[in-house]
Each structure stands twice: as C-alpha cells, then as structure tokens.
C-alpha cells in the first residue's frame, strides 16, 4: 500500500516527559485521514514534527517518501492550530506571495488567489490586512492558503474550530474535493465531522497510538447495526434472532432499540444482511424508525481513551 506519511516510534519529550511516545502509524496515499485524541494527547506536537517545525527526540518519519530532515515542502501544505499571518500584508498580497513561494508563475498565483478567496467567502475582504482579521476570518484565510496550488499532502489542525455552520460546511466540501487526488490529514475534536469526512483514522492517547484503521472497521459498520423501532410486536426478537445472517441481538429494556450483530457470509453483502433483518422485523409486525450502521466514532473514541 502506498503511504503518504509513515512514522516509526516517533517520540518527543518535554522536561523528561514523552508528549509523543513511540508513535507508529501510516496514512494511506489519497486518503482523508482523521487524527484523533483528547486534549494533551500529542496531536499538535505530532503535526509540528511532521511539518518540520520541531525535531523529534527519537524515532523517525517519512513524508511523501522523504525523511523529516528533507521535507518536500513544495509538495505539501499545512494549517497549524494557531496559525499567524503577516499583520501588514493584505489577504490578497499574502496569498500571492505564498503561491509564488510554491513556484507558481505570477498569472497562476493571481488565479489561485482568486479561487481560494472565493472558496472561503473572503473575496470582499481581499484588501483587509492580517492584523484586522477576526478569529473566523483568520481560520478561513488559513484554509485558503493551505489549498493554494495542487499540494499532494495537506495537514489541517482543527480546520473548522470556531467557524459558523455555513463556513464549516464550505471547508468540509473543500476537503472532500481533495479525496483521491491528494492526501489530507485532519485533526479535529468534532468526531461526527471526522466520521462523515474521513475514510481512515488513528486515535492516540497520552502520546501513544491506541487504534488505527479504516472508519468502517473502527466503527464496525460492516459487523453491527443499530435499529430503533417505532413499535415492537410479540415474537419480533425471536424472528430476528432466527435470521441466518444475524449472529446476536441485544435489546434495550423497552425492546425498542436493538443492537444487531451481523453474520456476513462469503458472497453476501452487508446490505443483504441488513435487509434480511429488517424484513424479519416488519414481517413480525414491528415498525422501524431508524437504522444506523455500526457504533458512532464517539462511542469508539470514549472506549479507547
């Protein structure tokens, strides 16, 4: 499997304490990858090492096939959590300057500046200076500079923090457009957002890796389904448990919430297993209110940290 980022026992210590502790994980190339953990878990420190802002105490990492000592900065972009921008330059000037630093010719730098300003709804603020930016404007400007040009790798630390719902939606849509043609590493406390946006994730706690997999594997989307009934009926559970593709059923005390473990046989699909379970419930006289595949990412996060 091609990887965009590979770490091997990456470690960073402050005052003798390991903030990042022998961290080993891989980010598949072309993925939108969630990097999760509670406050103080070491996420921002890991980002800083991957961007070359600070050096590890030990261990190693490769970014786009290059060691940290020789980062391919012309092929990557980053938005640190507390990014700061030139106080006197206008947004337009700053973006053109950043684009030209990437090696874009002047006409392409202008067109890219126009594109990203429009994408984050800052076109009318292009003459505003960096020192006059509100928190929300600064966050959107940081997103704009991270998406200049055609980076192969984008690292985003809390990209939607402090944004209103409309602008947060815009940022998520920008990230989605990168899927497949670039790799995006996203650190966020918004687990619903990560579950919806990312296809892979890693969870760290106290600087150590506690889980890494696809989102589907992490949440059990292909092994379990949560069914909420509008009305149950006599014999519903017995009928459901008798389904060949149902391995187990755990019901809430009122019988209206069912956690169903699936048995997906070779040649079957998860959708067929879910359809069989729902058909059995409907045939028994129950009504179905909602169906959710797997655990929520929040549930798995709380189990692991």
C-alpha positions in Angstrom: 0.0 0.0 0.0 1.3 3.4 -0.9 1.6 5.7 2.1 1.9 9.5 2.3 3.1 9.5 5.9 4.8 6.8 7.8 6.1 7.2 11.4 8.3 4.7 13.2 8.4 5.0 17.0 8.3 8.8 16.7 8.9 10.4 20.1 9.1 13.9 21.5 9.9 14.8 25.2 9.5 18.0 27.2 11.1 18.2 30.6 11.7 14.5 30.5 8.1 13.6 29.8 7.2 11.9 26.5 4.4 14.0 24.9 4.6 11.8 21.8 5.6 8.3 22.8 7.0 5.8 20.2 4.2 6.6 17.8 3.9 4.4 14.7 1.2 4.8 12.1 0.7 5.1 8.4 -1.5 7.4 6.3 -2.6 5.8 3.0 -1.9 8.0 0.0 -5.1 9.6 -1.4 -7.0 9.2 1.9 -8.8 11.7 4.1 -7.3 10.6 7.4 -8.6 11.6 10.9 -6.0 12.1 13.6 -7.8 12.0 16.9 -7.2 12.2 20.6 -8.2 14.0 23.8 -6.6 17.3 24.8 -3.0 16.8 25.6 -2.7 13.6 23.7 0.1 14.8 21.5 -1.8 15.6 18.3 -0.4 19.1 17.8 3.1 18.1 18.7 2.9 15.3 16.1 1.7 17.8 13.5 4.6 20.1 14.3 7.1 17.3 13.8 5.6 16.2 10.5 5.7 19.8 9.3 9.3 20.2 10.4 8.6 22.9 13.0 10.2 20.9 15.8 12.5 17.9 15.8 11.7 14.5 17.4 13.8 13.2 20.3 13.9 9.8 18.7 12.2 7.7 16.1 11.7 8.7 12.5 9.1 9.6 10.0 8.7 9.9 6.2 6.5 12.4 4.5 5.8 11.7 0.8 8.8 9.4 0.8 11.2 11.9 2.3 12.7 12.0 5.9 11.9 14.9 8.2 15.4 16.2 7.5 14.5 16.7 3.9 10.8 17.5 3.8 9.3 18.1 0.3 7.8 21.4 1.3 6.9 22.3 -2.3 4.6 19.3 -2.4 2.8 19.8 1.0 0.7 22.5 2.8 -0.3 22.9 6.4 -2.7 24.8 8.6 -1.3 24.8 12.2 -3.9 25.2 15.0 -2.8 28.7 15.9 -1.6 29.9 12.6 -0.4 33.6 12.4 -0.3 35.7 9.4 1.7 38.8 8.3 -0.1 41.7 10.2 0.5 44.4 7.5 0.0 42.4 4.3 -3.5 42.2 2.8 -5.0 38.8 2.3 -4.6 39.1 -1.5 -0.9 40.1 -1.2 -0.1 37.3 1.3 -1.7 34.6 -0.8 0.0 35.7 -4.0 3.3 35.8 -2.1 2.7 32.2 -0.7 1.7 31.0 -4.2 4.9 32.4 -5.7 7.0 30.8 -3.0 5.5 27.5 -4.2 6.9 28.2 -7.6 3.7 29.3 -9.3 4.1 31.8 -12.1 2.6 35.3 -11.5 -0.6 34.7 -13.5 -1.2 31.3 -11.9 -0.6 32.9 -8.5 -3.2 35.5 -9.2 -5.8 33.0 -10.4 -5.1 30.7 -7.4 -5.5 33.6 -5.1 -8.9 34.5 -6.6 -10.0 30.9 -6.5 -9.3 30.2 -2.8 -10.5 33.6 -1.6 -13.8 32.9 -3.4 -13.9 29.3 -2.0 -13.8 30.5 1.7 -16.0 33.6 1.1 -13.3 36.1 1.6 -13.3 37.8 -1.8 -14.7 41.0 -0.5 -12.1 41.0 2.3 -9.1 40.7 0.0 -7.7 44.1 0.9 -8.0 43.5 4.7 -4.7 43.3 6.5 -3.7 40.4 8.6 -3.8 42.3 11.9 -7.5 43.1 11.3 -8.8 39.5 10.9 -11.4 38.1 13.3 -10.9 34.6 14.5 -13.3 33.2 11.9 -11.7 35.2 9.1 -8.2 34.1 10.2 -9.3 30.4 10.2 -10.8 30.7 6.7 -7.7 32.5 5.4 -5.6 29.7 6.8 -7.7 27.2 4.9 -7.3 29.3 1.8 -3.5 29.3 2.0 -3.4 25.6 2.7 -5.4 24.8 -0.5 -3.3 27.1 -2.8 -2.0 25.3 -5.9 -2.0 21.5 -6.1 -0.4 20.1 -2.9 0.0 16.3 -2.7 -0.4 16.4 1.1 -2.4 18.9 3.3 -2.2 18.8 7.1 -5.1 20.5 8.9 -5.1 21.0 12.7 -8.7 21.8 13.8 -9.7 23.3 10.5 -13.4 24.1 11.4 -12.9 25.2 15.0 -14.6 28.5 15.6 -16.4 28.6 12.3 -20.1 29.1 11.9 -22.0 26.1 10.3 -22.1 27.6 6.8 -18.3 28.2 6.7 -17.6 24.8 8.4 -19.6 23.2 5.6 -17.6 25.0 3.0 -14.3 23.8 4.5 -15.6 20.2 4.6 -16.6 20.5 1.0 -13.1 21.8 0.1 -11.5 18.8 1.9 -13.8 16.4 0.1 -12.7 17.7 -3.3 -9.2 16.6 -2.4 -10.1 12.9 -1.9 -8.2 10.6 -4.2 -6.0 13.3 -5.8 -4.2 14.4 -2.6 -3.8 13.2 1.0 -5.4 15.2 3.8 -4.5 14.6 7.4 -7.2 16.2 9.7 -7.0 16.7 13.4 -10.4 17.5 15.0 -12.4 17.2 18.2 -15.6 17.1 16.1 -16.0 13.3 15.9 -19.2 13.4 13.9 -17.4 15.6 11.3 -14.5 13.1 11.2 -16.8 10.1 10.8 -18.6 11.8 7.9 -15.5 13.2 6.3 -12.7 10.7 6.7 -12.1 7.2 5.3 -9.3 6.3 7.8 -8.3 7.4 11.3 -5.9 7.0 14.1 -6.6 7.6 17.8 -3.8 8.5 20.2 -3.9 8.9 24.0 -1.1 10.2 26.2 1.1 10.2 23.1 0.6 6.6 22.3 -1.3 5.0 19.4 -4.5 3.2 20.6 -6.2 2.4 17.3 -5.7 2.9 13.6 -7.9 1.5 10.8 -10.5 2.5 8.2 -13.5 4.3 9.6 -15.7 1.3 8.7 -13.5 -1.1 10.7 -13.2 1.3 13.6 -17.0 1.8 13.9 -17.9 -1.7 13.0 -20.1 -0.6 10.1 -19.8 -4.0 8.5 -20.4 -6.0 11.6 -23.2 -4.3 13.5 -26.4 -2.2 13.0 -28.5 -0.2 15.5 -32.2 -0.5 14.8 -34.7 1.8 16.6 -38.3 0.6 16.4 -41.4 2.7 16.4 -43.4 -0.3 17.6 -42.4 -3.8 18.6 -44.5 -6.9 18.3 -44.8 -10.2 20.0 -42.2 -12.6 18.6 -40.1 -9.8 16.9 -36.9 -10.8 18.7 -37.4 -14.5 18.2 -38.0 -13.9 14.5 -35.0 -11.6 14.2 -32.6 -14.0 16.0 -33.7 -16.8 13.7 -32.3 -15.0 10.6 -29.3 -16.8 9.1 -27.3 -13.5 8.7 -28.0 -12.4 12.3 -25.3 -13.5 14.8 -26.7 -11.9 18.0 -29.3 -9.3 19.2 -29.0 -7.1 22.3 -32.3 -5.2 23.1 -32.9 -2.3 25.3 -35.3 -2.8 28.3 -38.3 -1.5 26.4 -37.4 -3.6 23.3 -37.4 -0.6 21.0 -33.6 -0.3 20.5 -31.8 -3.3 19.0 -28.1 -3.7 18.6 -27.8 -6.4 15.9 -24.5 -8.3 15.2 -24.4 -9.5 11.6 -23.0 -12.7 10.1 -21.9 -11.8 6.6 -21.1 -15.0 4.7 -18.8 -15.3 1.7 -20.6 -13.9 -1.3 -23.1 -11.9 0.8 -23.1 -8.1 1.3 -23.7 -6.2 4.4 -26.7 -4.6 2.7 -28.3 -8.0 2.2 -27.8 -8.9 5.8 -29.4 -5.6 7.0 -32.3 -6.1 4.5 -33.0 -9.6 5.8 -33.0 -8.4 9.4 -35.4 -5.5 8.6 -37.7 -7.8 6.6 -38.0 -10.2 9.6 -38.9 -7.3 11.9 -41.5 -5.9 9.5 -43.0 -9.4 8.9 -43.4 -9.8 12.7 -45.5 -6.7 12.9 -42.8 -4.3 14.2 -42.3 -0.8 12.7 -38.8 0.6 12.0 -37.9 4.2 13.0 -34.2 4.3 12.0 -31.2 2.2 11.1 -27.6 3.2 11.9 -24.7 1.1 10.8 -22.0 0.4 13.4 -21.1 2.3 16.5 -20.6 6.0 16.4 -17.0 7.2 16.2 -17.6 9.0 19.5 -18.5 5.7 21.2 -15.3 4.1 20.0 -13.3 7.1 21.0 -14.7 7.0 24.5 -14.0 3.3 24.8 -10.3 3.7 23.8 -9.3 6.9 25.6 
